[in-house]
Amino acid sequence: MVAVRPSEREMAFRIAGSTVGFCAVLDVGPEITLLLPQERWAQVSPVFLDPAVTTDFRIVTLDADVTLDAVGYISTLTGALARADVPVAVLSAFSCDHLVVRDRDLARCLDVLQKAGAAAPGRA
């Protein structure tokens, strides 16, 4: 996970567009966050000035087809994770949801999700 300067917005989107596999750009005005595999970051990092980098996380993709009409799906899972003291951030896409979890918490996260009856987690 990388925070880059707003002036590097276009470069972040170009890199995302040419990255195979999971990649996301969150553009919230004064902050641009880029989530991509560490191997890809190693390839592209020289083009950014002074990025803030966090490398100790994984993306867990939930294999569940949940529509926007579903109520409580994410809260059930994040509640179970919170009770197990597993911090996560949620990213929702059109057809699936993703959890950002620290490497050290990955095994506990996957265990909690399984016990909570979540669909078998996808890529981690």
WOVENMO-V852315 format. One record per backbone hydrogen bond with DSSP energy under -1.0 kcal/mol. NH is the residue of the N-H (numbers start at 1). CO is the residue of the C=O. E is the energy in kcal/mol with one decimal. If there is no record, write none. Layout:
((NH:CO:E) (NH:CO:E))
This chain:
((2:34:-2.4) (3:52:-2.6) (4:32:-2.7) (8:5:-2.3) (9:6:-1.6) (12:8:-2.3) (13:9:-2.2) (14:10:-2.2) (15:11:-2.6) (16:12:-2.3) (17:13:-2.2) (19:16:-1.2) (24:35:-2.3) (26:33:-2.9) (28:31:-2.4) (30:28:-1.2) (32:4:-1.2) (33:26:-2.6) (34:2:-3.1) (35:24:-3.0) (41:37:-2.3) (42:38:-2.3) (43:39:-1.1) (44:40:-1.9) (45:41:-2.5) (47:44:-1.9) (48:45:-1.9) (52:3:-2.2) (54:1:-2.8) (58:101:-3.4) (60:99:-2.8) (61:123:-2.1) (62:97:-2.7) (64:62:-1.7) (66:64:-1.2) (70:67:-1.6) (76:72:-2.2) (77:73:-1.5) (78:74:-3.3) (79:75:-2.2) (80:76:-1.8) (81:77:-2.3) (82:78:-2.5) (83:79:-2.4) (84:80:-1.2) (85:82:-1.8) (86:81:-2.8) (89:100:-1.6) (91:98:-2.9) (93:96:-2.9) (98:91:-3.2) (99:60:-2.7) (100:89:-3.1) (101:58:-2.6) (103:56:-1.9) (105:102:-1.6) (106:103:-1.5) (109:105:-2.6) (110:106:-2.7) (111:107:-2.1) (112:108:-2.7) (113:109:-2.6) (114:110:-2.1) (115:111:-2.5) (116:112:-2.1) (117:114:-1.3) (118:113:-2.5) (122:61:-4.4))
